[in-house]
Amino acid sequence: MSTIHELGDALRVRRAEMGLSQAQVAVLSGLSRQTVNQVETGAVPDLGLNKAERLATVLGLALRVDVGRPAPIRARRKMTPLARAAATASVSYKTPIAGTTLKKVLATGKMPAKYIPHVHALLDDAPVSLLAAVAEQLHDEMDISRDAVWKNYRSLAREVKSKRGIWE
């Protein structure tokens, strides 16, 4: 499979999980709907790296170069996506939201009133790539479909009145 086909497949799958139309992705990325469609179907005649990066970033994906050797083992243990999300949601607040609480909120779409500011901050400010990683973690740990997690994100975003383009 060619690189452009792999990119198109990844974009189509993520866009569907997020519940976005091609037109919405086009607006968010500053490209035409026709270009989004052509990339997803592998019919794009030519796609520059800047356009590919814009499309990937809007959907929380990353373009990477594989140098053909294994990545170095890191000495430090990385924070889980959910732990990073809880930290991101709590950065401006005296009382943080616990990762377990955030996990329950994002998995169920039900939010205690005292955590509205935290969830609002997360959904407005967190990189889409972090939200995607959290969706993947919830899928892996709780057997919730990625689509359901993104649906919960959209529902919570409406509840907190988020102005971020991906939720409109």
VEXDREN-2710 file (C-alpha; in Angstrom, 1 decimal):
% VEXDREN-2710
k/r/px/py/pz
1/MET/0.0/0.0/0.0
2/SER/1.4/3.4/-0.9
3/THR/2.0/6.1/1.7
4/ILE/-0.8/8.3/0.3
5/HIS/-3.3/5.4/0.6
6/GLU/-2.1/4.7/4.2
7/LEU/-2.6/8.4/5.0
8/GLY/-6.0/8.5/3.4
9/ASP/-7.1/5.4/5.3
10/ALA/-5.9/6.8/8.6
11/LEU/-7.6/10.2/8.0
12/ARG/-10.9/8.5/7.0
13/VAL/-11.0/6.2/10.0
14/ARG/-10.1/9.0/12.5
15/ARG/-12.6/11.5/10.9
16/ALA/-15.3/8.9/11.2
17/GLU/-14.4/8.1/14.8
18/MET/-14.5/11.8/15.6
19/GLY/-17.9/12.2/13.9
20/LEU/-16.7/14.9/11.5
21/SER/-17.7/15.3/7.9
22/GLN/-15.3/15.9/5.1
23/ALA/-16.6/19.4/4.8
24/GLN/-15.8/20.1/8.5
25/VAL/-12.3/18.7/8.2
26/ALA/-11.9/20.9/5.1
27/VAL/-12.8/24.0/7.0
28/LEU/-10.7/23.1/10.0
29/SER/-7.6/22.4/7.9
30/GLY/-8.1/25.2/5.4
31/LEU/-8.3/22.8/2.5
32/SER/-11.1/22.1/0.1
33/ARG/-13.6/19.2/0.7
34/GLN/-12.6/17.9/-2.7
35/THR/-8.9/17.6/-1.5
36/VAL/-10.0/15.9/1.7
37/ASN/-12.1/13.4/-0.4
38/GLN/-9.2/12.8/-2.8
39/VAL/-6.8/12.1/0.0
40/GLU/-9.2/9.7/1.7
41/THR/-9.8/7.8/-1.6
42/GLY/-6.1/7.9/-2.6
43/ALA/-7.0/9.8/-5.8
44/VAL/-5.2/13.0/-4.9
45/PRO/-2.8/13.9/-7.8
46/ASP/-0.3/15.6/-5.5
47/LEU/-0.3/16.5/-1.8
48/GLY/2.5/18.5/-0.3
49/LEU/3.8/17.9/3.2
50/ASN/2.3/21.1/4.6
51/LYS/-1.2/20.0/3.5
52/ALA/-0.7/16.5/4.7
53/GLU/0.5/17.8/8.1
54/ARG/-2.5/20.2/8.4
55/LEU/-4.9/17.3/7.7
56/ALA/-3.2/15.0/10.1
57/THR/-3.0/17.6/12.9
58/VAL/-6.7/18.5/12.7
59/LEU/-7.5/14.9/13.3
60/GLY/-4.8/14.4/16.0
61/LEU/-2.6/12.3/13.8
62/ALA/1.2/12.7/13.3
63/LEU/3.3/12.3/10.2
64/ARG/6.5/10.4/11.0
65/VAL/9.7/9.4/9.3
66/ASP/10.8/5.8/9.9
67/VAL/14.6/5.6/9.9
68/GLY/14.6/1.9/9.9
69/ARG/16.0/1.2/13.3
70/PRO/14.3/0.7/16.7
71/ALA/13.6/3.7/18.9
72/PRO/15.8/4.0/21.9
73/ILE/14.4/2.6/25.2
74/ARG/13.5/5.5/27.5
75/ALA/14.6/5.3/31.1
76/ARG/11.7/7.2/32.5
77/ARG/8.2/5.8/32.6
78/LYS/5.8/7.9/30.5
79/MET/2.5/9.3/31.8
80/THR/-0.5/7.6/30.4
81/PRO/-2.6/9.7/28.0
82/LEU/-5.4/9.8/30.7
83/ALA/-2.9/11.1/33.3
84/ARG/-1.7/13.7/30.9
85/ALA/-5.3/14.7/30.1
86/ALA/-6.1/15.0/33.8
87/ALA/-3.0/17.2/34.3
88/THR/-4.0/19.4/31.3
89/ALA/-7.5/19.7/32.6
90/SER/-6.3/20.7/36.0
91/VAL/-3.5/23.2/35.2
92/SER/-5.5/26.3/36.0
93/TYR/-7.5/25.0/39.0
94/LYS/-6.7/24.8/42.7
95/THR/-8.4/21.4/43.0
96/PRO/-7.3/18.9/40.3
97/ILE/-9.5/16.3/38.6
98/ALA/-8.2/12.8/39.3
99/GLY/-7.4/10.6/36.4
100/THR/-10.0/8.0/37.6
101/THR/-12.7/10.7/37.8
102/LEU/-11.8/12.0/34.3
103/LYS/-11.8/8.4/33.0
104/LYS/-15.4/7.9/34.3
105/VAL/-16.5/11.3/32.9
106/LEU/-15.1/10.6/29.4
107/ALA/-16.3/7.0/29.3
108/THR/-19.9/7.8/30.4
109/GLY/-20.4/11.4/29.1
110/LYS/-21.7/12.3/32.5
111/MET/-20.0/15.1/34.4
112/PRO/-20.4/16.3/38.0
113/ALA/-21.0/20.1/38.0
114/LYS/-17.8/20.7/40.0
115/TYR/-15.7/19.4/37.1
116/ILE/-17.3/21.5/34.3
117/PRO/-14.3/23.9/34.3
118/HIS/-11.8/21.1/34.1
119/VAL/-13.6/19.3/31.2
120/HIS/-14.1/22.6/29.4
121/ALA/-10.4/23.3/29.7
122/LEU/-9.5/19.9/28.4
123/LEU/-11.9/19.9/25.4
124/ASP/-10.9/23.5/24.5
125/ASP/-7.2/23.4/25.0
126/ALA/-5.8/19.8/24.8
127/PRO/-4.1/18.8/21.6
128/VAL/-6.4/16.6/19.4
129/SER/-3.6/14.0/19.5
130/LEU/-3.9/13.8/23.3
131/LEU/-7.7/13.4/23.0
132/ALA/-7.2/10.7/20.4
133/ALA/-4.7/8.9/22.7
134/VAL/-7.2/9.1/25.6
135/ALA/-9.9/7.6/23.3
136/GLU/-7.5/4.8/22.5
137/GLN/-6.7/4.2/26.1
138/LEU/-10.4/4.1/27.1
139/HIS/-11.0/1.7/24.1
140/ASP/-8.2/-0.6/25.3
141/GLU/-8.9/-0.5/29.0
142/MET/-12.7/-0.4/29.1
143/ASP/-13.6/-1.9/25.7
144/ILE/-15.5/1.2/24.7
145/SER/-15.6/2.0/21.0
146/ARG/-13.5/4.9/19.9
147/ASP/-16.6/6.3/18.2
148/ALA/-18.4/6.2/21.5
149/VAL/-15.6/8.1/23.2
150/TRP/-15.6/10.8/20.5
151/LYS/-19.4/11.0/20.8
152/ASN/-19.0/11.6/24.6
153/TYR/-16.4/14.3/23.9
154/ARG/-18.9/16.0/21.5
155/SER/-21.7/15.8/24.1
156/LEU/-19.6/17.1/26.9
157/ALA/-18.3/19.9/24.6
158/ARG/-21.9/21.0/24.0
159/GLU/-22.6/20.8/27.7
160/VAL/-19.7/23.1/28.6
161/LYS/-20.4/25.3/25.6
162/SER/-17.0/24.8/24.0
163/LYS/-16.2/27.0/21.0
164/ARG/-13.5/24.8/19.5
165/GLY/-14.1/24.1/15.9
166/ILE/-13.9/20.3/16.1
167/TRP/-17.0/20.2/18.3
168/GLU/-19.2/22.4/16.2
END
